[in-house]
Amino acid sequence: MDENEWASTMETRERDACIDAARHKQQPQGNGICIDCLEAVEPERHTAQRCISCQQDEDKRQKQRYGTRL
């Protein structure tokens, strides 16, 4: 196995590992309580970590900090 073949194999393995990690990445789950204001999260957003008001505030902070929401 020459260097180019070895490098190609390593890149393929790394790519496959990254794809698998992204597919199986666990999304943050909320418990029904907003992490910012500790109020109950809206029932239709039961898996969200923040209530709508606090999420909008967080989006605004992210936009000011990074120029866009991450």
N, C-alpha and C positions, 0 to 999 in steps of 0.2 A: 504494500500500500504506500503510494507516494504521498508527499506533503499536501498536494492539492486535494487528493481524494480524502485524506484524513481530515483536512480543514472543512471540506464539504460535509462530511459525515458529522463532525462536531457541530456545525451550524444547523444542520437538520435536527439533531438531537436537542439542541438548545431551543430552537424554534418550536418543536413539538412540546417540550416541557413548558414553555411560556403559554402556548395555546391551551394546554391541559389545565394549567394553573388558573388562567383567566376563565375558563369554562366552569371550573369548580369553586371559584371564589365565592365566599359566603357574603351576602349583602348584610349590612347592619340591620338588625331587627330592633324595633322599639318595643316598649312594654306598656304603651298606652299613656305614659307620662312624658311630657315635654322635658328634654334635657336642659333647656334654658330657663323656663319660667316655672317648671314643676306643676303646670296645670294639666288637666286631662287632654289628651290628643283627640281630635275629632274622630268619631266612630268609623267613618269611611277611610280614615288614614291610620288604621290600627297598627300597621307595621312601620309607620314613620317615626323618626326619633324626635321630631319637632312639630309643634302645632303650626298652623298655616301662617300666623302672624310672625312667629319666631323664625320660620323657614324663610319668609320674605326678607326679614332683617338679615339673616345669615347670607342669603343670596346677594343682598346689597353690599354687605361687608366684603364678600368674596369678589364681587365685581370691582369695588373700589381698590381692593388690595392687589388683585391680579389682572384686572382689566376684563375679566370674563369669569363666568361661573365654572368651577372645575367639575 
